[in-house]
Amino acid sequence: MIDPVLLRDHPAVIKASQEARGDSPALVDEALEADGIRRSAISEFERLRAEQNAFGKRVAQAAPDEKKALVAEVQQLAARVKEANQTATDAAARFDEIVRGIGNVIIDGVPAGGEDDFVTLREVGEIPTFDFPARDHLEIGEILDAIDMSRGAKVSGARFYYLKGIGARLEIALMNMALDRALAAGFVPLITPTLVKPEIMQGTGFLGAHSDEVYYLPKEDLYLTGTSEVALAGYHSDEIIDVEKGALRYAGWSTCYRSEAGSHGKDTRGIIRVHQFNKLEMFCYIMPAEAEAEHERLLALQEEMLQSLGLSYRVIDTAAGDLGSSAARKFDVEAWVPTQNAYRELTSTSNCTTFQARRLDTRYRTESGKTAPVATLNGTLATTRWIVAILETHQLADGSVRVPEALRPYLGGLEVLEPVASR
């Protein structure tokens, strides 16, 4: 959640952020009012408790005959303290409920607006052209006997698939290549749980406006994660960690699940928008003052990965209304998909500042000895969707695909993916 001190001292900053996101600035006024009620209730409770303690000392020092006369007063005061405590608890819960509806305060320079209001920061690489009719990734995948959508639908329903043969090998190669790069950059690998408790899902900000995209198992009261970011953010929840000597960096490898609610009719062909996929996610815990520099570092790692795979792409500064509640800034990296004649998102990286850490109570100890929330960041280094751009970008006239040189060591030196006779 947002910093309550920032809320009290600079509400206009938060209101401006809300407006840029297209969210209600009136929530800020509601939160301020609730915060005032909460603080007043806490003060009254503490005053009465101090009075109760003082009265207790008086009773202890009273003569036996006086104590009997004070019993009724003791009981009345105890009841008032109990009532004040409940009032303070309720006021705190109300404040928490309101303030959780306010998105993270955006960083200066983030463009205002919605999905189409992004700013293009750069375009890298030449747009691929072909002297033959280009095939889309699914047609290529079927020629290679690498993608089987029909059997995926037969077994699990729409938007499920099998990666088969070289398709399975290609994904494993991508993930291993990404893992090697993450290791070289100082990330500790983790294979994460894909089922998490509600408080962890809530803490990362995934149960807000897009909660209908999350799979939920009511019997177990657990959520299936759409990214290992959730489990990685929860890894140090309720802990005081040491980030003053350097960031804690993790690379989470997991299967991810998304219901894709509201996406009916969008990208129904192939493996662009599916319910299950694999992903290697970078996640960082860092000193808040170093978060923006770390964000650029994550973006550089992503760009290096795409460049090594020979993919043309652009980097966009995502508009505030398309950030999601936890991100203060997000860069999307979109690869060119030839048959769609468009850039499509392959990866993103988000600076969540202290928003998630406040909700999950992940702190570091300051020089004064007090604790303060850390900053968290995340960014994807490889995922199943990358196969789409690789197959389409590097396709050849006969349906074969040239393997990017950097990926060849992960495929046993294979240089070309060859068509497979149909079975």
Secondary structure, DSSP 8 states (H G I E B T S, - for coil): ---HHHHHH-HHHHHHHHHHHT--THHHHHHHHHHHHHHHHHHHHHHHHHHHHHHHHHHHHS-HHHHHHHHHHHHHHHHHHHHHHHHHHHHHHHHHHHHTTS-----TT---SSGGG-EEEEEES-----SS----HHHHHHHTT-EEHHHHHHHH-TT--EE-THHHHHHHHHHHHHHHHHHHTT-EEEE--SEE-HHHHHHTT-SSTTGGGS-EETTTTEEE-SSTHHHHHHTTTTEE---TTS-EEEEEEEEEE---TT-TTSS-STTSS-SEEEEEEEEEEE-GGGHHHHHHHHHHHHHHHHHHTT--EEEEE--GGGS-SS-SEEEEEEEEEGGGTEEEEEEEEEE-TTHHHHHHTEEEE-TTS-EEE-EEEEEEEEETTHHHHHHHHTB-TTS-EE--GGGGGGGTT--EE------
